[in-house]
Amino acid sequence: MKNILPSPLQYKKNKLTFDGIALDKIAQKHATPFYLYSKKTLDFYYKSFYSNALKHGIPEPLVCYAVKANGNLEILKRLKTLGSGADVVSVGELKKALKAGITPDKIVFSGVAKSEAEIRYALKCGKTGIYSFNVESIEELELINQIAKQEKKKARVAFRLNPQVNAKTHKHISTGNKTHKFGLLKSDISEALSVKEFWTHTNLVGLSIHIGSQLTDMKATVAAIKELSNLALTIDHPLEFLDVGGGLGIDYTDEERTKLASIDYYMKIVSDALQQFYYSKVDNCPRIVFEPGRILVGKMGVLVSRVVRTKTSDNCHFTIIDAGMNDLIRPALYEAHHEVLPETKSSKMITTDIVGPICETSDCFGSKRKLPSMKTGDLLVIDNAGAYGHTMASRYNEREIASEVLL
């Protein structure tokens, strides 16, 4: 797989390092559990994403980072410096993006439940409001038009098409079928376009799709772009952009590593599909907006924890750590796999379950894993935790939320 940077986690003389720094030295300065992020890795994946878009002839690519993947302010500031915009789904994310210095003309607002207050706030950002509201219902379009009229503004909107494709990903993060709450069907969009009352203070500037997260199979992506293109061809005025969404996955397991699309291949697929289904049939070429999240931040982060104690129950062995499902919920929520690495490498391994302190059986980071026999205070790292880790944390069991450290 191309466009892969070696993990910031590496063993040197059987001791785990992060970006070349001994993990135990970092952990001496921070109470566990804590998230640890690599700026070097973040930079690599953003630059790879953007440069490959240019390489494959994507017109004026605008990368709008999906803030929901990791909302750390320093991460957002760094992405802004690299040239990124933001894809937000709440006024909280919008405010965070603005605080990081991302300008409103690089922000798209998605989500099915935008409130009146959120729409009004987004409309009043800067002189012309945000780059686009990605509209997900006719009722939302009507509300945006009403608020824009009250504010004496012209709202920039894009329809989020539900392309009715089945993305091969976990059912909880698939978003592109008609049974999902997201987006509008093509027939609904055609109906909305015909209602003049919806367009007195709105301007249709684009179309968007987003079919899910942790995508590994590009067939659904091609099918979605085809549906997006077919819709675009029916619209009788020029569009400023087509938003092809995000969702490109990372390799959490060896199996995923063998079948995952590289950034280079993904961009080729997107470019070829746009050319085949749209650009070859029109005179103008709207710019392309992307909404990547996990692919930019997933591999830059780890969750650092310490062993509280070990426990043996008949033939079952448990390694109990101080990180819990409130810190990283992906294994409990999605049965997601994360590699778990000991600070000290050893050839002598045991079979153990890595579990946390939360009063839930699902508070388990790995069953029947091979690890060295560990003792109280030993460091242990949960890998590939930069996306949907800290951003989904909670205070369940009245626990403190893990801190974040950016190298």
C-alpha positions in Angstrom: 0.0 0.0 0.0 1.5 3.4 -1.0 1.1 6.7 0.8 1.9 5.0 4.1 4.3 6.5 6.6 5.9 4.1 9.1 4.0 4.2 12.4 5.3 6.8 14.9 5.5 3.7 17.2 8.8 1.8 16.8 10.8 -0.5 19.0 14.4 0.5 19.7 16.4 -2.0 21.7 13.1 -3.7 22.7 11.8 -0.4 24.1 8.8 1.4 22.5 9.4 4.9 21.1 7.1 7.5 19.6 8.5 9.7 16.9 11.9 8.6 18.1 11.4 9.5 21.7 11.3 6.9 24.4 7.7 6.3 25.5 8.7 6.0 29.2 10.2 9.5 29.0 7.0 11.0 27.6 4.9 9.1 30.1 7.0 10.5 33.0 5.5 13.9 32.2 1.8 13.0 31.8 -0.6 11.0 33.9 -2.1 8.0 32.1 -4.3 7.4 30.3 -3.4 10.1 27.7 -3.6 10.5 23.9 -0.4 11.1 22.1 -0.3 12.7 18.6 2.4 12.9 16.0 2.5 16.2 14.0 4.9 14.6 11.6 2.3 11.9 10.8 -0.5 14.4 10.5 1.5 16.5 8.0 2.4 13.5 5.9 -1.2 12.3 5.4 -2.6 15.8 4.7 0.1 16.6 2.1 -0.2 13.1 0.6 -4.0 13.6 0.3 -3.8 17.0 -1.3 -0.8 16.3 -3.6 -2.5 13.1 -4.9 -5.6 15.1 -5.7 -3.5 17.4 -7.8 -1.6 14.5 -9.4 -4.8 13.0 -10.7 -6.1 16.3 -12.1 -8.8 17.0 -9.5 -10.0 20.6 -10.3 -9.2 23.1 -7.5 -9.4 20.5 -4.7 -10.7 21.9 -1.4 -10.0 19.6 1.6 -12.6 20.2 4.3 -11.3 18.1 7.2 -14.1 16.3 9.1 -13.8 17.8 12.6 -15.8 15.0 14.1 -12.8 12.7 13.7 -10.6 14.7 16.0 -11.5 18.1 17.3 -8.2 18.9 19.1 -7.6 22.7 18.7 -3.9 22.3 18.0 -4.6 19.7 15.4 -7.1 22.0 13.7 -4.6 24.9 13.8 -2.0 22.7 12.1 -4.4 21.6 9.4 -5.4 25.2 8.8 -1.7 26.1 8.4 -1.4 23.2 5.8 -4.4 24.8 3.9 -7.3 22.7 5.1 -10.9 23.8 5.5 -13.4 22.1 7.7 -16.5 19.9 7.5 -18.6 20.5 10.6 -21.8 18.9 11.9 -22.6 21.2 14.8 -22.2 24.8 15.9 -19.6 23.6 18.4 -17.5 22.2 15.7 -18.0 25.4 13.6 -16.8 27.5 16.5 -13.8 25.3 17.1 -12.9 25.5 13.4 -13.2 29.3 13.5 -11.1 29.5 16.7 -8.4 27.5 14.9 -8.3 30.2 12.2 -10.1 28.3 9.4 -12.0 30.9 7.4 -15.8 30.6 6.8 -15.2 30.4 3.0 -13.6 27.0 3.6 -16.3 25.5 5.9 -19.1 23.2 4.9 -21.9 22.4 7.4 -23.4 18.9 7.2 -25.8 17.0 9.5 -29.5 16.2 9.5 -30.6 18.3 12.5 -29.2 21.8 12.0 -31.2 24.0 14.4 -32.4 27.5 13.8 -29.7 28.9 16.1 -27.0 26.9 14.3 -28.1 28.0 10.8 -28.3 31.7 12.0 -24.8 31.5 13.5 -23.3 30.0 10.3 -25.1 32.5 8.1 -23.5 35.4 10.1 -20.0 34.1 9.9 -17.9 36.6 7.9 -19.4 38.7 5.2 -21.1 36.0 3.2 -21.5 33.1 5.7 -20.0 29.7 5.4 -19.0 28.1 2.1 -22.0 25.8 2.0 -24.8 24.3 4.0 -25.0 20.7 2.9 -28.8 20.4 3.0 -30.3 17.0 4.1 -34.1 17.6 3.9 -36.6 19.8 2.1 -37.7 21.1 5.5 -34.1 22.2 6.3 -33.9 24.1 3.0 -37.1 25.9 3.7 -35.8 26.9 7.2 -32.5 28.1 5.8 -34.3 30.3 3.3 -36.5 31.8 6.0 -33.6 32.6 8.3 -31.5 34.1 5.4 -34.5 36.3 4.6 -34.6 37.5 8.2 -30.9 38.2 8.2 -31.0 39.8 4.7 -28.5 37.3 3.5 -28.2 34.9 0.6 -27.4 31.4 1.9 -25.1 29.2 -0.1 -26.5 25.7 -0.2 -25.7 22.3 -1.6 -28.0 19.3 -1.7 -26.6 16.2 0.0 -27.7 13.4 -2.3 -28.5 10.0 -0.8 -27.2 7.8 -3.7 -28.7 4.6 -2.4 -25.5 2.6 -2.4 -24.3 0.0 0.0 -20.9 0.8 1.4 -19.1 -2.2 2.7 -18.4 -0.9 6.2 -19.8 -1.3 9.7 -23.6 -0.8 9.7 -23.3 2.0 12.3 -21.0 4.1 10.0 -22.7 3.5 6.7 -24.6 6.5 5.5 -25.5 6.2 1.8 -28.6 4.0 1.7 -32.3 5.2 1.7 -32.8 3.5 5.0 -30.3 5.9 6.6 -31.2 9.3 7.9 -28.7 11.1 5.8 -29.3 13.1 2.6 -32.1 13.5 0.1 -33.2 11.2 -2.6 -32.9 12.4 -6.2 -36.7 12.7 -6.6 -36.9 14.9 -3.4 -34.1 17.2 -4.8 -36.0 17.5 -8.1 -39.1 18.5 -6.2 -37.3 21.1 -4.1 -35.7 22.7 -7.2 -39.2 23.4 -8.6 -40.5 25.3 -5.5 -39.7 29.0 -6.1 -40.4 29.9 -2.5 -37.4 27.9 -1.3 -35.0 30.0 -3.4 -35.7 33.6 -2.6 -32.7 33.8 -0.3 -30.7 30.7 -1.1 -28.4 29.9 -3.9 -27.6 26.4 -5.1 -23.8 26.3 -5.4 -23.1 22.5 -5.3 -24.0 18.9 -4.7 -22.6 16.5 -2.1 -22.4 12.9 -1.1 -21.0 11.0 1.8 -21.6 7.2 2.0 -19.8 6.2 5.2 -16.6 5.9 7.1 -13.7 3.4 7.1 -14.4 2.7 3.4 -12.1 0.0 1.9 -14.0 -1.1 -1.2 -14.1 1.6 -3.9 -17.0 0.1 -5.9 -19.6 1.9 -3.8 -17.6 5.2 -4.2 -17.7 4.9 -8.0 -21.5 4.1 -7.9 -22.1 7.1 -5.6 -20.1 9.5 -7.9 -22.1 8.1 -10.9 -25.4 9.0 -9.1 -24.0 12.4 -8.1 -23.0 13.1 -11.7 -26.4 12.0 -13.1 -28.1 14.5 -10.7 -25.6 17.3 -11.6 -26.4 16.8 -15.3 -30.1 17.5 -14.7 -29.4 20.9 -13.0 -29.7 23.7 -15.5 -27.3 26.2 -14.0 -23.5 26.0 -13.4 -22.4 24.5 -10.1 -19.4 25.8 -8.2 -18.5 22.5 -6.7 -19.2 18.8 -6.3 -18.5 17.4 -2.8 -17.5 13.8 -2.9 -17.4 13.3 0.9 -14.8 11.4 2.8 -14.6 8.1 4.6 -11.4 6.6 3.2 -10.2 4.0 5.7 -7.0 3.1 7.4 -5.5 -0.3 8.1 -6.2 -1.3 11.7 -5.4 -5.0 10.9 -3.1 -7.0 8.7 -6.2 -8.1 6.6 -7.2 -4.5 6.0 -3.6 -3.6 5.0 -3.8 -6.1 2.1 -7.1 -4.8 0.6 -7.2 -1.1 1.6 -7.2 1.5 -1.2 -4.2 3.8 -1.1 -4.7 7.6 -1.3 -3.2 7.5 -4.7 -5.6 4.8 -5.9 -8.6 6.5 -4.3 -7.8 9.8 -6.1 -7.4 7.9 -9.4 -10.8 6.3 -8.8 -12.5 9.6 -8.0 -10.9 11.4 -11.0 -11.7 8.6 -13.4 -15.3 8.4 -12.2 -15.8 12.2 -12.5 -14.4 12.2 -16.0 -16.5 9.3 -17.2 -19.8 10.3 -15.7 -19.7 14.1 -15.6 -16.8 16.1 -17.0 -16.9 14.4 -20.4 -20.5 15.6 -20.8 -20.2 19.2 -19.7 -18.2 22.3 -20.6 -17.5 23.6 -17.1 -15.6 21.6 -14.5 -16.7 22.5 -10.9 -14.1 22.3 -8.2 -14.1 19.1 -6.0 -14.5 19.2 -2.2 -13.3 16.4 0.0 -14.3 15.7 3.6 -11.5 13.4 4.9 -11.3 12.6 8.6 -9.8 9.3 9.6 -7.3 9.1 6.8 -5.7 12.3 8.0 -5.6 11.7 11.7 -6.2 8.0 12.4 -2.6 6.9 12.3 -1.1 9.9 14.0 -2.5 9.1 17.5 -2.2 6.4 20.2 -3.7 6.0 23.6 -1.1 5.5 26.3 -2.1 3.5 29.4 -0.6 1.7 32.4 -1.4 -1.7 33.8 -3.4 -1.5 37.1 -3.0 -5.2 37.8 -3.4 -8.6 36.3 -5.9 -11.2 37.2 -6.3 -15.0 36.6 -9.7 -16.7 36.7 -9.3 -20.4 36.1 -7.9 -20.5 32.5 -8.7 -16.9 31.8 -6.1 -14.2 32.1 -6.8 -10.5 32.3 -4.5 -7.5 31.9 -6.4 -4.7 33.6 -5.4 -1.2 32.4 -6.3 2.4 33.5 -7.8 3.3 30.1 -11.4 2.5 29.6 -14.2 2.5 27.0 -15.0 6.0 28.1 -11.6 7.0 26.7 -11.8 4.9 23.5 -15.3 3.6 22.7 -14.6 2.1 19.2 -13.9 -1.5 20.4 -17.1 -1.5 22.5 -19.3 0.3 20.0 -18.1 -1.2 16.7 -16.2 -4.3 17.8 -13.3 -2.4 16.3 -9.8 -3.9 16.3 -6.8 -1.9 17.7 -3.3 -3.3 18.1 -2.1 -3.3 21.7 1.6 -2.9 22.2 3.7 -3.3 25.4 6.4 -0.8 26.2 8.9 -3.6 26.5 9.2 -6.1 23.8 9.7 -9.7 24.8 9.7 -13.1 23.1 7.9 -14.7 26.1 4.2 -14.2 25.5 1.0 -15.1 27.3 -2.6 -15.1 26.1 -4.6 -12.4 27.8 -7.7 -10.1 27.6 -6.9 -6.4 27.8 -9.7 -4.8 29.8 -10.4 -1.5 31.4 -12.0 -0.2 34.7 -15.5 0.6 33.5 -18.4 -1.5 34.9 -19.3 -2.9 31.6 -18.3 -6.3 30.1 -17.8 -4.5 26.8 -15.0 -2.5 28.3 -12.4 -4.7 26.5 -9.7 -3.6 24.1 -8.7 -7.1 22.9 -9.5 -10.7 23.7 -7.0 -13.5 23.5 -4.2 -11.2 22.6 -0.5 -12.3 22.8 1.4 -10.0 25.2 4.3 -10.4 27.6 3.3 -11.0 31.2 2.9 -7.5 32.6 3.0 -6.0 36.1 1.4 -3.0 37.8 2.7 0.3 36.4 3.9 -1.1 33.0 3.1 1.0 30.0 0.9 -0.3 27.2 -0.2 1.5 24.0 -3.4 1.2 22.0 -2.4 2.0 18.4 -4.2 3.9 15.6 -6.4 5.9 18.0 -6.1 9.4 16.4 -9.6 9.3 14.9 -12.8 8.8 16.8 -10.9 8.4 20.1 -10.8 11.5 22.3 -13.6 13.1 20.3 -16.0 10.4 21.4 -14.8 10.2 25.0 -17.2 10.5 27.9 -17.2 10.9 31.6 -19.0 7.6 32.2 -18.5 6.2 35.7 -17.5 9.8 36.6 -14.0 9.3 35.1 -11.8 12.1 34.0 -11.4 12.3 30.2 -7.9 11.5 29.0 -5.6 14.4 28.2 -4.1 15.0 24.8 -0.4 15.5 24.0 0.9 16.7 20.6 4.5 16.1 19.7 
